Amino acid sequence: MNEIPIIETRVRLRTWLTICYVLFIVYASLSPFNGWREQGLEFAEVLGMPLRLTYTAFDAWANLLSYLPFGLLIGLTLRTRFGAISSAMFGLCLGVLLSAGMEYLQMYLPTRTSSNTDLLSNSAGTLAGVLLAASMTSQTWLIAKLTHWRNDLFHHGKETDFGLALLALWMFGQVNPSLPMLGNVFISEMARQPFVKLPPAPFDWWESGAVTLNLLLLGTLLQTLLRTQRNAASALLAVLSAVALAKFFAAALLLKSWALLLWINSEEILGMLLGMLLLLAVLRLPRAAAIVFGATMALIYFAIVNFVLDSNTPSAATSVYHWHYGHLLNYNGLAQTIALTFPILLLFHLWRIRKV
């Protein structure tokens, strides 16, 4: 494979990931997207406020860490076309403009606060990200190894790049510790008293079925991305292991101690077992039949998630967190949005690759 297709593949995948992350930032910055009105503020006034007026250490670190991945992704994307210094400077400018745009729009949302300290911390996160990207791309041996691994493992083409971005999107949504593993219903147990056992909830067969379908959709997606179908099972286990590990660390950081393992329940275990058994049969199907099967499962999954399951609201899980910052509602809202839109995006992906 010559150099030009390799560069195009890098640009496409990184661009898709960057677009997805920009959408995350827009969602987190502007949700709940209602109540827009003029509040008598001028953006120049916001920028000129004393820095300590709206400063909290948590907000500063949260904003910095939120924009660091954007800086990394935009830096990696630009680095395929520009030099290290140019891509870092251009990426920083884009991060500052994005943050300034979000802070400007927040002036019209009564539930949000526009802050110059947020703009500074967001810009600092972008700067850290673009510098990290410049450092990574200077390690030519690392880039060559990652490129070789990607070329050997996955198909080439813009359809595969979109599919890999969709896989990253699914994984991002599943990391949320207030969602059960592969589930869609937020954990909403009330805060319990010490040594008081809650009455057992009835087994939810619909939730278990949704877990099975979610696993089948993930398996179908991996099957369309991988060059060798026999690698789908091991790739699926690797993805699930990575999600479970990230979910555990997120739960340890965010959830109350008694809620640490609530994301593992009997519905999820049964759903995953059934999904694994069905997936072994699906992996034997020809590519065209697997695409039709995946599209059918996506439609059924979409119907169950949107019209059958009671997925609660993002605020339903607040009792299981030991943090109560407003960022959690945005985090849960993102997970809910990803869960609801993933089957539609997968249908679009399957339609694109039907003749490839």
C-alpha positions in Angstrom: 0.0 0.0 0.0 1.5 3.3 -1.0 1.8 6.4 1.2 -1.1 8.5 -0.2 -3.9 6.0 0.8 -2.3 5.6 4.2 -2.3 9.3 4.8 -5.9 9.6 3.6 -6.9 6.8 6.0 -5.2 8.5 8.9 -6.9 11.8 8.1 -10.4 10.3 7.7 -10.3 8.3 10.9 -8.9 11.1 13.0 -11.4 13.6 11.4 -14.3 11.4 12.3 -13.1 11.0 15.9 -12.5 14.8 16.1 -16.0 15.5 14.8 -17.5 13.1 17.4 -15.6 14.7 20.2 -16.6 18.2 19.1 -20.2 17.0 19.2 -19.6 15.8 22.8 -18.3 19.2 23.8 -21.3 21.0 22.2 -23.7 18.6 24.0 -22.0 18.9 27.4 -21.6 22.7 27.1 -25.2 23.6 25.9 -27.5 20.9 27.3 -30.4 20.9 28.1 -30.7 23.2 25.0 -33.8 25.0 26.2 -34.7 28.3 27.9 -32.6 30.4 25.5 -33.0 34.1 26.2 -31.1 37.3 26.5 -29.8 37.8 30.0 -28.2 41.3 29.7 -24.6 40.1 29.5 -21.9 41.2 27.1 -19.2 38.7 26.2 -16.6 41.4 26.8 -17.9 41.7 30.4 -17.5 38.0 30.9 -13.9 38.1 29.7 -13.1 41.0 31.9 -14.5 39.5 35.1 -12.0 38.8 38.0 -10.6 35.3 37.4 -11.3 34.1 41.0 -15.0 35.1 40.8 -16.2 31.8 39.2 -13.1 29.7 39.9 -13.3 26.3 41.5 -10.5 23.7 41.4 -12.9 21.0 40.2 -14.2 23.0 37.3 -10.7 24.0 36.2 -9.5 20.4 36.2 -12.7 19.1 34.6 -12.5 21.6 31.8 -8.8 21.0 31.2 -9.3 17.3 31.0 -12.4 17.6 28.8 -10.5 19.6 26.2 -7.3 17.6 26.3 -8.7 14.8 24.1 -9.9 17.5 21.6 -6.4 19.0 21.5 -4.9 15.5 21.0 -7.3 14.6 18.2 -7.2 17.9 16.3 -3.4 17.9 16.7 -3.1 14.4 15.2 -5.5 15.3 12.4 -3.6 18.5 11.5 -0.2 16.7 11.9 -0.9 14.6 8.8 -0.9 17.8 6.7 1.3 20.3 8.6 4.4 20.5 10.6 4.6 20.1 14.3 4.7 23.8 15.2 2.0 24.8 12.7 -0.4 22.0 13.7 0.1 22.8 17.4 -0.6 26.5 16.9 -3.5 26.0 14.5 -5.0 23.3 16.8 -4.7 25.7 19.8 -6.5 28.4 17.9 -9.3 26.1 17.0 -9.6 25.0 20.6 -9.8 28.6 21.8 -12.4 29.4 19.2 -14.5 26.4 20.1 -14.3 27.2 23.8 -15.1 30.9 23.2 -18.1 29.9 21.1 -19.4 27.6 23.8 -18.9 30.3 26.5 -20.6 32.9 24.3 -23.7 30.7 23.8 -23.9 29.8 27.5 -24.7 33.5 28.1 -28.1 32.8 26.7 -28.8 29.7 28.8 -30.1 30.4 32.3 -29.0 27.1 33.6 -25.4 27.6 32.5 -22.6 30.0 33.6 -20.3 31.7 31.1 -16.9 32.1 32.6 -13.5 33.4 31.6 -11.8 30.8 33.8 -13.5 28.1 31.9 -12.2 29.6 28.7 -8.6 29.6 30.1 -8.8 26.0 31.4 -10.3 24.8 28.2 -7.5 26.5 26.3 -4.9 25.0 28.6 -6.4 21.5 28.0 -6.3 22.1 24.2 -2.7 23.2 24.5 -1.7 20.1 26.5 -3.5 18.0 23.9 -1.8 19.5 20.8 1.6 19.3 22.5 1.0 15.6 23.3 0.0 15.0 19.6 3.2 16.7 18.4 5.2 14.6 20.8 3.5 11.4 19.7 3.9 12.1 15.9 7.6 12.8 16.4 8.0 9.1 17.4 8.0 7.7 13.9 8.5 4.2 15.0 5.3 4.3 17.1 3.3 5.8 14.2 4.7 3.1 11.8 3.9 0.3 14.2 0.3 1.6 14.8 -0.2 2.0 11.1 1.0 -1.5 10.3 -1.2 -2.9 13.0 -4.2 -1.1 11.7 -3.6 -2.1 8.1 -3.2 -5.8 9.1 -6.2 -6.0 11.3 -8.9 -3.8 9.6 -10.2 -3.2 6.1 -9.3 0.0 4.3 -11.6 2.7 3.1 -13.8 5.5 4.3 -16.5 3.0 5.3 -14.1 1.3 7.7 -12.9 4.6 9.1 -16.5 5.6 9.9 -17.1 2.2 11.5 -14.0 2.5 13.7 -15.3 6.0 14.8 -18.6 4.3 15.6 -16.9 1.7 17.7 -15.1 4.4 19.7 -18.4 6.2 20.2 -20.1 3.0 21.5 -17.2 2.4 23.9 -17.4 6.0 25.2 -21.1 5.6 26.0 -20.6 2.3 27.7 -17.9 3.5 30.1 -20.6 5.3 32.1 -20.8 3.4 35.5 -24.5 4.3 36.1 -25.4 2.1 33.1 -25.3 -1.7 33.4 -22.8 -3.5 31.3 -24.2 -3.4 27.7 -27.5 -2.1 29.2 -29.6 1.0 28.6 -31.5 1.5 31.8 -29.8 3.8 34.3 -29.2 2.4 37.8 -31.6 4.3 40.1 -31.5 2.6 43.5 -32.2 4.9 46.3 -29.4 5.6 48.8 -29.4 2.7 51.2 -28.9 2.8 55.0 -26.0 0.7 56.4 -26.9 -2.9 56.8 -30.3 -2.4 55.3 -31.0 -4.8 52.4 -33.2 -3.6 49.5 -36.0 -6.0 48.4 -35.0 -7.8 45.2 -36.3 -6.3 42.0 -38.1 -8.7 39.5 -36.0 -10.0 36.7 -36.4 -7.8 33.6 -36.4 -10.0 30.5 -36.6 -7.0 28.2 -33.4 -5.6 29.6 -31.7 -8.9 29.3 -32.9 -9.1 25.6 -31.5 -5.5 25.0 -28.1 -6.6 26.3 -28.1 -9.6 24.0 -29.0 -7.4 21.0 -26.4 -4.8 22.0 -23.8 -7.5 22.0 -24.9 -8.8 18.6 -24.7 -5.3 17.2 -21.2 -4.8 18.5 -20.2 -8.2 17.1 -21.7 -7.4 13.7 -19.9 -4.1 13.7 -16.5 -5.8 14.4 -17.2 -8.4 11.8 -17.6 -5.7 9.1 -14.4 -4.0 10.2 -12.0 -6.9 10.5 -10.1 -8.4 7.7 -10.3 -11.9 9.1 -13.6 -13.0 10.6 -12.1 -15.5 13.0 -10.5 -12.5 14.8 -14.0 -11.1 15.6 -14.5 -13.2 18.8 -11.1 -12.2 20.3 -11.6 -8.6 19.2 -15.0 -8.6 20.9 -13.5 -10.0 24.1 -10.8 -7.3 24.0 -13.3 -4.5 23.5 -15.6 -5.8 26.3 -12.6 -6.2 28.7 -11.4 -2.7 28.0 -14.9 -1.3 28.6 -15.3 -3.4 31.8 -12.0 -2.2 33.1 -12.7 1.5 32.3 -16.2 1.1 33.8 -14.8 -0.3 37.0 -12.3 2.6 37.4 -15.1 5.1 36.6 -17.4 3.4 39.2 -14.6 3.5 41.8 -14.1 7.2 41.1 -17.7 8.4 40.8 -20.1 6.0 42.6 -20.8 5.4 46.2 -19.0 2.4 47.7 -22.2 0.3 47.9 -22.9 1.0 44.2 -19.5 0.0 42.9 -20.6 -3.2 41.2 -24.2 -2.4 40.5 -23.4 -2.3 36.7 -23.1 -6.1 36.9 -26.4 -7.8 37.4 -28.2 -11.0 36.5 -29.9 -9.5 33.4 -26.6 -8.4 32.0 -24.9 -11.8 32.7 -27.7 -13.8 31.0 -27.9 -11.3 28.1 -24.2 -11.6 27.5 -24.2 -15.4 27.6 -27.0 -15.6 25.1 -25.4 -13.0 23.0 -22.1 -14.9 22.9 -23.8 -18.1 21.9 -25.8 -16.4 19.1 -22.7 -14.5 17.9 -20.8 -17.8 17.4 -23.5 -18.7 14.8 -23.6 -15.2 13.3 -19.8 -15.3 12.7 -20.3 -18.3 10.4 -22.7 -16.4 8.1 -21.5 -15.0 4.8 -20.8 -11.2 4.8 -24.0 -10.3 3.0 -26.2 -12.4 5.3 -24.4 -10.9 8.4 -25.1 -7.4 7.2 -28.8 -8.2 6.8 -28.9 -9.9 10.2 -27.2 -6.9 11.8 -29.6 -4.4 10.2 -32.6 -6.5 11.5 -31.1 -6.6 15.0 -30.5 -2.9 14.9 -34.1 -2.2 14.1 -35.4 -4.5 16.8 -32.9 -3.0 19.3 -34.0 0.6 18.4 -37.6 -0.4 18.9 -37.0 -2.0 22.3 -34.8 0.8 23.6 -37.1 3.6 22.5 -40.6 2.1 23.0 -40.3 -0.8 25.4 -37.6 -0.2 28.0 -38.1 2.5 30.7 -34.6 4.1 30.3 -35.3 6.7 33.0 -33.7 10.1 32.7 -30.1 11.1 33.2 -31.0 12.4 36.7 -32.4 9.0 37.7 -28.9 7.7 38.7 -27.8 10.7 40.8 -28.5 8.8 44.0 -25.7 6.3 43.2 -23.0 9.0 42.8 -21.0 10.4 45.6 -20.4 13.5 43.5 -23.3 15.8 42.7 -21.8 18.3 40.2 -23.9 19.3 37.2 -21.3 17.7 34.9 -22.8 14.2 35.8 -26.1 15.1 34.2 -24.3 16.0 31.0 -22.2 12.8 31.3 -25.3 10.6 31.7 -27.2 12.6 29.0 -24.4 11.8 26.6 -24.5 8.1 27.4 -28.3 8.1 26.9 -28.0 9.9 23.6 -25.3 7.4 22.3 -27.4 4.4 23.4 -30.5 5.8 21.5 -28.6 6.8 18.3 -26.1 3.9 18.0 -28.5 1.5 16.2 -29.4 4.3 13.6 -25.7 5.0 13.0 -25.0 1.3 12.7 -27.8 1.0 10.1 -26.2 3.8 8.1 -22.8 2.0 8.3 -24.2 -1.3 7.2 -26.0 0.4 4.3 -22.7 2.0 3.2 -20.8 -1.3 3.2 -23.5 -3.5 1.6 -21.7 -3.5 -1.8 -18.1 -3.1 -0.6 
